C-alpha cells in the first residue's frame, strides 16, 4: 500500500503504508462514530524517511472530513488485514510491535528497503481492474467531485475534477472519445457527483457519475465519458 501524505500549503510527500488502525470502536451513537472516523490513522514514514510515524487519515482540527492521506496504491496482498474493517498491518510485523516502533522513533531497515523499492508514478494509465481500484481509492469514489475544467484538443479530452477531499484529479481521455456532461449543468447548479463507476468493456473505458453501473444503463441522464485510453494524475491541495 502506498500514499501521498499532505502536509498543508500544497506540500506533500509519498510513503509506503505499513499499517492502518483506529483508536475508537464506532457505535450507533453518531458522536462516537465521528470520534471513530477522526481516530483512524496510518503508519507511514516521516518526510525524511528515517522513522515511522502515526499519520491521521483526516485533519482532526477540521469539522469537515479533509483527508491528509491519499491512498494511491491499495495493493495489500502482503498484509494481515481484516477485509471488513480494512484495518491491519504488513505481514512482517503486528500491531503491538509496529506501534512500539512508532513510540521509539524507529524504522527497521526492512521497512526502509521496501519503501525504496517502490516506484511512485505521477501519471497512471488505466488498463486493469487494479488501476481502477487505485483511482477510486485516491479519488474517494469521486464523492462530492465536480468538473472544474474540460478541454478537448487534437482528439484528447482533458478533464479536471475538484472537490475530491484533499486533491484534484486530472484525467485524459483519448481514442474515439465520447462523452455527455449535460446532466451536470452549471446553469441549474447540479454539478456534484455523489459516486462513480469506471468500467472496461469491449476495449473501451467508461467513467460515469453513478455507483454500481453497467454499460447498458448509461444514457443522457448520467454524466459519462468513454475512450480507448485513459490516464490520470493526482494533484494534492
C-alpha positions as CSV (number, residue, x, y, z in Angstrom):
1,X,0.0,0.0,0.0
2,X,1.3,3.4,-0.9
3,X,0.1,7.0,-0.3
4,X,0.6,10.7,-0.7
5,X,0.9,12.4,2.7
6,X,-0.5,16.0,2.6
7,X,1.5,18.5,4.8
8,X,-0.6,21.6,4.1
9,X,0.0,24.6,1.9
10,X,0.3,22.4,-1.1
11,X,3.2,20.5,0.3
12,X,3.3,16.7,0.4
13,X,5.5,13.6,0.2
14,X,5.0,10.0,-0.6
15,X,5.4,6.9,1.6
16,X,4.7,3.2,1.8
17,X,1.8,2.5,4.2
18,X,2.7,-0.2,6.8
19,X,-0.4,-0.3,8.9
20,X,-4.0,1.1,9.3
21,X,-5.8,1.3,12.7
22,X,-8.2,3.3,14.7
23,X,-8.3,4.3,18.4
24,X,-12.1,4.1,18.9
25,X,-14.7,1.5,18.0
26,X,-17.6,3.2,16.3
27,X,-21.1,2.6,17.7
28,X,-24.6,3.6,16.7
29,X,-24.2,6.9,18.6
30,X,-23.3,9.5,15.9
31,X,-20.9,11.4,18.0
32,X,-18.9,8.4,18.9
33,X,-19.0,7.3,15.3
34,X,-17.4,10.6,14.3
35,X,-14.8,10.1,17.0
36,X,-14.1,6.8,15.4
37,X,-13.7,8.4,11.9
38,X,-11.3,11.0,13.2
39,X,-9.3,8.4,15.1
40,X,-8.3,6.4,12.1
41,X,-4.6,6.5,11.3
42,X,-1.9,5.0,9.1
43,X,1.6,4.1,10.0
44,X,4.0,5.7,7.4
45,X,7.5,7.1,7.2
46,X,8.2,10.6,8.1
47,X,9.2,13.1,5.3
48,X,12.9,12.4,5.8
49,X,12.3,8.6,5.6
50,X,14.1,8.0,8.9
51,X,11.4,6.9,11.3
52,X,7.8,5.6,11.5
53,X,5.0,8.0,12.4
54,X,1.3,7.8,13.1
55,X,-0.5,9.9,10.5
56,X,-4.2,10.5,11.0
57,X,-6.4,10.0,7.9
58,X,-8.4,13.1,8.4
59,X,-7.5,16.6,9.7
60,X,-8.6,16.4,13.3
61,X,-8.7,20.2,13.5
62,X,-11.3,20.5,10.7
63,X,-15.0,19.9,11.3
64,X,-15.3,18.6,7.7
65,X,-13.7,15.4,6.5
66,X,-10.5,16.6,4.9
67,X,-8.1,13.8,4.0
68,X,-4.4,14.1,4.9
69,X,-3.6,10.6,3.4
70,X,-4.4,9.9,-0.2
71,X,-4.0,6.2,-1.0
72,X,-2.6,5.9,-4.5
73,X,-2.0,2.1,-4.5
74,X,-4.3,-0.1,-2.4
75,X,-2.4,-3.3,-3.0
76,X,-2.4,-5.3,0.3
77,X,-1.6,-8.9,-0.7
78,X,1.3,-8.7,1.8
79,X,-0.9,-7.5,4.7
80,X,-2.6,-9.1,7.6
81,X,-5.9,-7.2,7.1
82,X,-9.4,-7.5,8.3
83,X,-11.3,-7.2,5.0
84,X,-14.4,-5.9,6.6
85,X,-12.8,-3.0,8.6
86,X,-9.8,-2.5,6.4
87,X,-7.5,-2.4,9.5
88,X,-4.3,-4.4,9.7
89,X,-0.6,-4.2,9.0
90,X,2.1,-5.5,6.7
91,X,2.6,-9.2,7.4
92,X,6.2,-8.8,8.7
93,X,5.0,-7.2,11.9
94,X,2.0,-7.0,14.2
95,X,0.1,-4.1,15.9
96,X,1.9,-4.2,19.2
97,X,5.3,-4.3,17.5
98,X,4.7,-1.6,15.0
99,X,3.2,0.8,17.5
100,X,6.2,0.2,19.7
101,X,8.5,1.2,16.8
102,X,6.5,4.4,16.4
103,X,6.8,5.2,20.1
104,X,10.6,4.7,20.0
105,X,11.0,6.6,16.8
106,X,12.4,3.7,14.8
107,X,12.1,2.4,11.3
108,X,13.6,-1.0,10.6
109,X,15.9,-1.5,7.7
110,X,13.5,-3.9,6.1
111,X,10.8,-1.2,6.1
112,X,13.1,1.4,4.6
113,X,14.1,-1.1,1.9
114,X,10.5,-1.8,1.0
115,X,9.8,1.9,0.6
116,X,12.9,2.5,-1.5
117,X,11.9,-0.3,-3.9
118,X,8.5,1.2,-4.7
119,X,8.4,3.4,-7.8
120,X,5.8,6.1,-7.4
121,X,4.3,7.2,-10.7
122,X,2.8,10.7,-11.1
123,X,0.9,9.7,-14.3
124,X,-1.0,6.5,-14.3
125,X,-2.7,4.6,-17.2
126,X,-6.0,2.8,-16.7
127,X,-5.8,-0.7,-18.2
128,X,-6.7,-3.2,-15.4
129,X,-9.2,-3.5,-12.6
130,X,-6.4,-2.8,-10.2
131,X,-5.8,0.5,-11.9
132,X,-9.5,1.3,-11.5
133,X,-9.4,0.4,-7.8
134,X,-6.5,2.7,-7.2
135,X,-8.2,5.6,-8.9
136,X,-11.4,5.1,-6.9
137,X,-9.4,4.9,-3.7
138,X,-7.4,8.1,-4.3
139,X,-10.5,10.0,-5.6
140,X,-12.8,8.8,-2.8
141,X,-15.0,7.3,-5.5
142,X,-15.4,10.9,-6.9
143,X,-17.8,11.6,-4.0
144,X,-18.5,15.4,-3.9
145,X,-16.4,15.8,-7.0
146,X,-17.3,18.2,-9.8
147,X,-15.8,19.1,-13.2
148,X,-13.8,22.2,-12.8
149,X,-12.3,22.2,-16.4
150,X,-12.9,20.2,-19.6
151,X,-11.0,21.0,-22.7
152,X,-10.6,19.0,-26.0
153,X,-7.6,19.3,-28.3
154,X,-6.4,17.0,-31.1
155,X,-8.7,14.2,-30.1
156,X,-7.7,14.3,-26.4
157,X,-10.2,15.3,-23.8
158,X,-8.7,16.7,-20.6
159,X,-11.0,16.8,-17.5
160,X,-10.0,18.3,-14.2
161,X,-12.1,17.2,-11.2
162,X,-12.1,19.3,-7.9
163,X,-13.8,18.6,-4.6
164,X,-12.3,15.2,-4.1
165,X,-11.4,15.6,-0.4
166,X,-7.8,16.9,-0.4
167,X,-6.8,16.7,-4.1
168,X,-7.8,17.3,-7.7
169,X,-7.9,14.5,-10.2
170,X,-6.8,15.3,-13.8
171,X,-7.8,12.8,-16.5
172,X,-7.0,12.5,-20.2
173,X,-9.4,10.5,-22.5
174,X,-8.1,9.6,-25.9
175,X,-9.0,7.3,-28.8
176,X,-12.6,7.5,-30.1
177,X,-13.6,9.8,-27.3
178,X,-17.3,10.3,-26.5
179,X,-19.0,12.0,-23.5
180,X,-22.1,13.7,-22.2
181,X,-21.9,16.1,-19.3
182,X,-25.3,17.8,-19.8
183,X,-26.8,16.3,-16.6
184,X,-24.1,18.1,-14.5
185,X,-25.0,21.5,-15.7
186,X,-23.7,24.6,-14.0
187,X,-26.8,26.5,-15.1
188,X,-29.0,24.5,-12.7
189,X,-26.3,24.0,-10.0
190,X,-26.4,20.2,-10.4
191,X,-22.6,19.8,-10.7
192,X,-21.7,17.5,-7.8
193,X,-21.0,13.8,-8.3
194,X,-22.2,11.5,-5.4
195,X,-20.3,8.5,-6.6
196,X,-18.8,6.9,-9.7
197,X,-18.2,3.7,-11.6
198,X,-15.3,3.0,-14.0
199,X,-15.7,0.1,-16.4
200,X,-13.5,-1.6,-19.0
201,X,-15.7,-3.3,-21.7
202,X,-15.1,-4.1,-25.4
203,X,-11.8,-2.3,-25.4
204,X,-13.4,0.9,-24.1
205,X,-13.0,2.6,-20.7
206,X,-16.1,4.2,-19.2
207,X,-16.4,6.7,-16.3
208,X,-20.0,7.5,-15.1
209,X,-21.3,9.5,-12.2
210,X,-23.2,6.7,-10.5
211,X,-22.2,3.7,-8.4
212,X,-22.6,0.1,-9.4
213,X,-23.4,0.9,-13.1
214,X,-23.1,-1.2,-16.2
215,X,-22.5,0.0,-19.7
216,X,-26.0,-0.9,-20.8
217,X,-27.6,1.5,-18.4
218,X,-25.5,4.6,-19.3
219,X,-27.7,7.3,-21.0
220,X,-28.3,11.0,-21.2
221,X,-29.5,11.1,-17.6
222,X,-25.9,10.5,-16.4
223,X,-22.6,12.4,-16.8
224,X,-20.3,10.0,-18.6
225,X,-17.0,9.6,-20.5
226,X,-15.9,6.9,-22.9
227,X,-12.5,6.4,-24.6
228,X,-10.0,3.7,-25.7
229,X,-7.3,5.1,-23.4
230,X,-7.4,6.9,-20.0
231,X,-4.6,8.3,-17.9
232,X,-4.7,10.4,-14.7
233,X,-2.7,12.1,-12.1
234,X,-3.4,13.3,-8.6
235,X,-2.8,16.9,-7.6
236,X,-2.7,17.3,-3.8
237,X,-4.2,20.5,-2.5
